[in-house]
Amino acid sequence: MKRESVRFLSSVRSVRHGLLLLTLLIEPIACAPAIAGSNAPDPRAVQPERPSVATHAGTVAPKYLEIETGIESDRNPDRTRNFQIPTELKLGLAPRAQLSVFLPASQQTATAFGVGDVGAGVKWRLVDGDGPLQRFAVLPTITWPTGGDRGGHNTALGFLLIDSRTIGPVSLDLNVGIARHSGSEELTPRTTTLWTASSGIPVAGPVGWQLECFGFPGTHGPAGSPPTVAILTGPTLGAWRTLALDAGMIIPVSGPQARSFYAGLVTNVGRVIP
């Protein structure tokens, strides 16, 4: 889910100052007061969004950094294959706000491997309670055409609605999203959408199971494609409070969806802003 990281590392000092300023600006307007005492959530406890296509309404603790990465091997309907390394950096900005940076890389031929379209967004949890909407968040995003032939050749503005709830021991995350693309309509449809329903099921101790159904409705124009629906499923392991592992497969149900195998991890690296 970056080789752009070479430039990122060279400017790490200015980025750090910028993130600190952003945190100071957002934190005072956070909707929820900080929770004190023994009921305070553990800021080092991982909050995996992997392996699901969906994301949940949870956010990383303010000033803490979480990294999600993994590998994915795809077999497309035309029997071609590609290999992906999806990576996401998640930085807590406030008790209900999180900066997400998406750094995908992929291999589409035996020799071609590189960065995909880099993106970023701020997840903002609007509701956090026990009502009809237990936890509800929005995630506006922007993606830049950094990937060349591996990307979409366009800038995309996206908006995701996130509903998260628990039903007994089972978690349920529902997402609906839309993205508007710039650039040539010959290469990418102007508008794309997605929907997904994901559940996490406890099995035994730290072992759980992920089950998700997701789809991409059909698009129009010269680059349009028919709708796709797929199932994602596989085990998860909460190895430590700061580390979670996952593995599984994506099974196409309808449309030109790749059959995939994946494995990955999520780790909380701790507080990165003083």
N, C-alpha and C positions, 0 to 999 in steps of 0.2 A: 503495500500500500504504500544515496543521492550524492550523486556526485557533485551536485551544487554545494554540498557540504564543505568542499575545499574553500570556496569563497566565504561560506558561512563561518568557518573556523578562523579565517583571516580577519574577520570583522567582529569576533566574538565580544570584544570589549564594548563596542558601540551597541550591539544587539542587547547585551546584558543591561546597559543603562536604559535602553528603550523599553525593555520588558519591565524594569523596575518602575519607570515612570507610568507605564500603562497600568501596572498593578495599583500604584498609589492613586491613580485617577478613578479606577473602577471600584476598588474596595469600599470607599465610603458610601457608595450608592447601592451596595448589595442589599437584596431584599431581606435576607435573614440575618439576625445577629449571630455572632460567633457563639458556639456552644461551649460552655465551660464545665470543668469538673469531670467526674468519672464517666459521664454520659457522652463526652466528646468522642467523635469518631476517630479512629486511628489514621493519621495522615499518611502513614506508610503502607496501609492496606491497599493492594491493587484493586482496580476497578476495570476489569477487562471489557473492551468492546469487541475484541477478537473472540472467536473466529467469525462471529455473525456479520452478515452484510448490514444488519441494523445496528444502530447505536442506542445506548440507554440514556436516561435523563441525568445520570450521576455525573459529578465533576470531581476532578482531582483537587486535593486540599490546596489552599492558596500558597503560592511560592514553591510548590513541590512539582517535580517532573516525573512523568511516567512515559515509558517507551514501549510501543507495541511493534513487533516485527515478526516475519515468518517467511516461509517459502510456499509457492503454489505451482503445481504442474498442471497445465491445461491440455486436453486433447479436444480439438475443435471438430465440428461436424464434418468439415472437409478433410479430416485426418491429419491436418497440420498440428504442430505442437508449439507451445510457448511456455516460458518459465518466468515467474514473477517473484519479486521480493517487495511486498507491500509493507511500508513502515509509516508509523504515525507517532509524532511527539505531542504530548499533552501536558500543558503547563497550567496549573491553577492560578487564576487571576483574582478570584474573590470566592466567598463561600458558595455562590451559585453561578460562577462564570469560569469558563475554561477555554484557553487558546489551544486549538488543534492545528498541527502542521502536517500535511500529507506529503510523503516523499516516496513515490513509487519508482521501482526500477524493474526492467523486464528484459528477457532474452527471447527474440522472435526467430532468429536463425542460429546456426551453429557458431557464427562469429559476431553477430550483432547483439550487444548488450549495453544498456545504458539507462539514463534517467527518463522517467515519464513526465507527465504534466504535474508540476508541483502545485499544491493548493493549501489554503488556510481558511480557518473559520473560528468563530467564537460561539461556543455552546452556552446558552443562557437558560437556566431553569427558572421558569415563571411560577410554578406551583410545586409545593412540597408539603403534602399533608395526607389526610385520610379520606378526603371527599371523593366524588365521582372521578376526578382526575387526581390520582395519588401523587404522581410526579409527571410534570409536563414541561418540556423544554423546546426551544427553537434553536436551529443551527444554520445561520447564513454562512455561505462559503464563497470563495473565489478561487478559480483555478487558472493558471497561466500556461501558455503553450511553450513549455520548456522541453518537451519530449521529442521534438522533431517528428520523424516518421513513426515513433512509438507513441505519440500523443495525438491530440485531436486537432492540432493546428488552429486552435481558437482559444479565446478567453471565455470562461463560463462562470456565470453567477448562479448559485444554487440556494435553495431554501428548503430546510428539512423540518418537519413537525415530528416530535418525539413524545410518545406516551408510554410510560413505564409503570408497572404495577406488579403486585405479588398476589397470587391466588394460592393460599396455603403455603407450602414450601416451594412452589413453582414461580419463577419470574417470567413476566411476559412484557415484551417490548414491541410496540407497533410504530412503524415509521411510514410517512408519506412524503415524497420529495419531488421537486421540480427544478430544472436547470435550463437557463437560457444561454445559448451559445452565439458567439460572434463568428466572423470569418465566412468562408465560402460554404454555401448550402450544398455545393457539390460534394463536399467532404464530410460534413457533419450536419445532422438535422438541427433546425433552429431551436426546438424545444424537446427535451427528454424528461421522462418522469419515471418514478419507481415506487414500489410499495413492498413492505416486508412485515412479517409477523414472526417473532423469534421467542423461543422459550428456553430457559435453563432449568434443568431438572436434577435435583440432588440424587445421587445413587448410594454412596457409602462414604462417610467421612469426607475427605477432601476431593473425592471423585464425583464428577457430575456428568451430565449429558446435554449437548446442545442440539436443538431441533428447530429448524427454520424453513419457512416457505417464503420465497421472494420472487418478484417479477418486474420486468421492464415492459410497459405497454408499448405497442407499435408506434413507429414514428413515420413522418411523411417527408416528401421531397425526394430529390435524386439519390440522397444517401439514406433514405428511409429503410427500416427493417421491420419484420413482423414481430409481434409480442413474444416474449419468452417467460417461462415459469420454471423454477428449479427448487430443489430441496437441498438444504445443507444440514449435515448431521455428523456427530462425532463426539468422543469423550473430551472432558476437560479435567485438569488436575490443579488444585490449589496447593502447589508444592510447599510454599512458605507464605507468610503474610505479604511479602514483597515480590513474590514470583508466582505466576500461573502459566501452565502449559496447555496446549491444545493440539488436536490432530483430527482429521476426518476427510470427508469427501463432499463434493457438490454433484448432485445427480440431476440431469436435465429432465424436465417433465414435458415441456412443449417448446417449440421454437428453436432457433439456432443458438442454443446455449452449450458452452463447453462442458465436458465432464472433467472434473478436477479433483486433485488430491492436495491437501494442505497440512502444514504443521507450523507451529509458532509459539511465541511466548509473549508475556506482558510482565514488565518489571518496573517497580517504583524505585527510582534512584535516590530519592530523598529531596531535601530542601536545597534549591539551587539559587534562590534570591535571599540575601541576608535580611 
